[in-house]
Amino acid sequence: MTTDMGRTQQLTKHEARQRLEHERNSRLAQLRAIEDSAPHADRGLQDAQTAAIQRVLEEIDAAGSRLADGSYGTCVNCRTAIPVERLEILPYVRFCVSCQQQA
């Protein structure tokens, strides 16, 4: 299936891997920035930010596992295909929009 522009409605493994790697690198850079601001920042805020970034890194790792086992791009709840537009924005997303709203 293609769009009007001819774009295939699926990310290739290569594209997905690249997007996940970009997300991982961005989050690791955020962690470094938090560490660098340690002497001047609120410790509670830093801990909350670090925990949130760690959760996203776990989601990225889980998406990498789904990519490896062939289930990437499929909602883990209802097993429908996650729209490519959603995966382009959040390449580590586990749920379609409908299931995400229910979670």
Summary of the structure (lengths in Angstrom):
residues: 103
radius of gyration: 16.2
end to end distance: 29.0
largest distance: 52.9
contacts: 255
relative contact order: 0.15
helix: 64%
strand: 4%
